[in-house]
Amino acid sequence: MCVLQQAEQHIGQIDTWPTYIIRHLFIDVPKPSIVRKFTASFHGNDIPVSIASQLYNACNDIYNLQVTEYICDLYSHWQRCRYNIHMSEYYNVRLHKFIWINGTALNQLEEVKPEVTVMDFGIVCTGCSSLIRNKLKYVKHVSHDASEYGRCTTIKTIN
């Protein structure tokens, strides 16, 4: 099964994803703030780090090893911080709301206030649908290989 299909099993078909996540995945330059938003969305929606990292690698032309390490570091940081609050926010696809990533000992479904009420979904709203659909032809042939991401198990400090 391809890595995109595995992600879609967790959060639905790509055309139902928030447009900002699709843009971060395919179009935007992977700056720390962009990678953090993408990673928060995948972590918060319970997508394994190996799938998140490999999908980003397959979709983003500017991807590099530092991005993999940053994605892994963020997952690790969020999982080991038991009592930290409001570490990042993400769009929860099941609840259709923005939720805070809180420490593992705290409420995992705390809504972000005030609510965000207007948001686009799907590839068409990116303004780059032709480019993304062409990339998807390639991505649909990338198989998920969790063994490549063993380095994600090491815990590092995020500043």
C-alpha positions in Angstrom: 0.0 0.0 0.0 1.4 3.4 -0.9 2.2 6.0 1.8 -0.5 8.3 0.6 -3.2 5.6 1.0 -1.9 4.9 4.5 -2.3 8.6 5.4 -5.7 8.7 3.8 -6.8 5.7 6.0 -6.2 8.0 9.0 -7.6 11.3 7.8 -9.7 10.6 4.7 -9.1 11.3 1.0 -6.7 14.1 0.2 -9.4 16.2 -1.4 -11.0 16.5 2.0 -7.9 17.7 3.8 -7.5 21.3 4.8 -6.0 23.3 2.0 -3.2 24.7 4.1 -1.9 21.2 4.9 -2.0 20.3 1.2 0.0 23.5 0.3 2.5 22.8 3.1 2.9 19.2 1.8 3.3 19.9 -1.9 4.1 23.6 -2.5 5.5 25.5 0.4 9.2 25.7 1.1 9.9 23.6 4.2 10.7 26.3 6.8 10.4 25.3 10.4 7.0 27.0 10.9 5.6 25.2 7.8 7.0 21.8 8.8 5.7 22.3 12.4 2.1 23.0 11.2 2.2 19.9 8.9 3.7 17.7 11.6 1.2 18.9 14.2 -1.7 18.0 11.9 -0.4 14.5 11.2 0.6 13.9 14.8 -2.7 15.2 16.2 -4.6 13.0 13.8 -2.7 9.9 14.9 -0.7 9.3 11.8 2.6 7.5 12.6 5.8 9.5 12.3 7.1 7.1 9.6 4.1 7.8 7.3 4.2 11.6 8.0 7.9 11.8 7.2 7.9 9.6 4.1 4.8 11.3 2.7 6.4 14.8 3.1 9.5 13.4 1.5 7.5 12.1 -1.5 5.5 15.2 -2.0 7.8 18.1 -1.4 10.5 18.9 -4.0 12.8 20.7 -1.4 12.6 17.9 1.2 15.9 16.9 2.9 17.3 14.9 5.8 16.9 17.9 8.2 13.2 17.9 7.6 13.0 14.2 8.5 14.9 14.9 11.7 12.7 17.9 12.6 9.5 15.9 12.0 10.9 13.1 14.2 12.0 15.5 16.9 8.6 17.2 17.0 6.8 13.8 17.4 9.2 12.8 20.1 9.0 16.1 21.9 5.2 16.1 21.9 5.0 12.5 23.1 7.4 12.8 26.0 6.1 16.2 27.4 3.5 15.0 29.8 2.3 18.2 31.3 3.0 20.9 28.7 0.0 22.8 27.4 -0.7 24.4 24.0 2.5 23.1 22.3 0.9 23.4 18.9 -2.5 23.4 17.2 -3.9 21.3 14.4 -7.1 20.7 12.6 -8.8 17.5 13.9 -10.5 15.9 10.9 -12.9 13.8 13.0 -14.1 16.8 15.1 -13.8 19.4 12.4 -12.2 21.8 14.8 -8.8 23.1 15.7 -7.4 21.3 18.7 -4.3 21.9 21.0 -1.5 19.4 21.2 -1.2 19.1 25.0 1.1 16.9 27.1 0.2 13.2 27.2 -1.2 13.4 30.7 -3.5 16.3 29.8 -6.7 16.8 27.8 -6.0 15.7 24.2 -9.1 17.3 22.7 -8.9 20.9 24.0 -10.4 23.2 21.4 -8.5 26.3 20.3 -10.4 29.4 21.1 -11.6 31.5 19.5 -12.8 29.1 16.9 -11.6 29.3 13.3 -14.8 29.4 11.2 -13.7 29.9 7.6 -11.3 27.4 6.0 -10.8 25.9 2.6 -10.5 22.2 1.9 -9.1 20.2 -1.0 -6.6 20.5 -3.8 -8.6 22.9 -6.0 -8.4 25.7 -3.4 -4.6 25.6 -3.3 -4.4 27.5 -6.6 -1.9 24.8 -7.8 -4.2 21.9 -8.5 -2.5 20.9 -11.8 0.9 20.8 -10.2 -0.3 18.8 -7.2 -2.3 16.3 -9.4 0.9 15.7 -11.4 2.9 15.1 -8.3 0.2 12.7 -7.0 0.8 10.5 -10.0 4.3 9.9 -8.6 3.3 9.8 -4.9 0.8 7.0 -5.6 3.7 4.7 -6.4 5.8 5.4 -3.2 5.4 2.5 -0.8 5.6 3.0 2.9 8.7 1.6 4.5 8.8 2.2 8.2 12.2 0.6 8.6 13.8 3.7 7.0 12.6 5.7 10.0 14.3 3.9 12.9 16.2 7.1 13.7 12.9 8.6 14.7 12.9 6.7 17.9 15.8 8.7 19.4 14.7 11.5 21.7 16.2 14.9 21.1 15.5 18.3 22.7 13.6 20.9 20.6 14.4 24.5 21.3 
